[in-house]
């Protein structure tokens, strides 16, 4: 067994660019800005957003002599200014049951996120029902059942390959009968056949609207942070096939690509309701922009 004497430190963007906090003050010049841009791009913030952040950083500071701490603070503030407006918890309305449709490509963390959310809402005293709407993937249904058990929340399932819309309708009925506060509907994530998926999601929406014309009250898109810039095209795709109202970004633990969240906020302005920071039930955190910006730029 290997025992580490000192914890390994992962130096943040700034310490890699400018040296340690105690490094001498340096003049902010083109070379410094270019190397900062490069680091932001490496952190997967995207070219457009990286250039924008660097330009804002230069305003009023170009040619000045700055300490690493001052640059770090300014960079963190610029990043925070972009992501602060999108930090919003999942809105809960008085209406019962509130329907949350959960979309995203397979593997993005939909099942896990539904389990974590169910657990959080249940801990907050809410009554929750889950519908396993990806009826084609037996493994997905099984996983969701496991998460339902962990969270102490009932999971509605249907025979393999059966119509997800009819399951959604039955789940609405159950949620109403149970007096549930929240119904979370998992969906298939097969982007290979976009037209089919679009039709499937549209049908789910049509059917649940027979029960409640305002449903789904939230359509949550789950994105995997480790896919980097790919997450941007996933948002574009899902916006075409569903009325996405908010995002959850998963797998932000142990990835150097977290900057994509900043690019997403900058480009789409969709609310980010929570972030996934691990595989356990409690590993869903509120999205705290300041903390995120500091961790990214520290
Ligand atoms: P789905 O296909 O979209 O339903 O994705 P799953 O919920 O099954 O997740 C796919 C994989 O990602 C599983 O191995 C999860 O444990 C893992 N996962 C989900 N969210 C997170 C997270 O926030 N952090 C980490 N490290 N892994 C996650």
Boltz pocket constraint, residues with backbone or C-beta under 6 A from the ligand:
constraints:
  - pocket:
      binder: B
      contacts: [[A, 104], [A, 105], [A, 106], [A, 107], [A, 108], [A, 109], [A, 110], [A, 111], [A, 112], [A, 113], [A, 140], [A, 143], [A, 189], [A, 249], [A, 250], [A, 251], [A, 252], [A, 253], [A, 275], [A, 276], [A, 277], [A, 278], [A, 279], [A, 283]]
      max_distance: 6.0
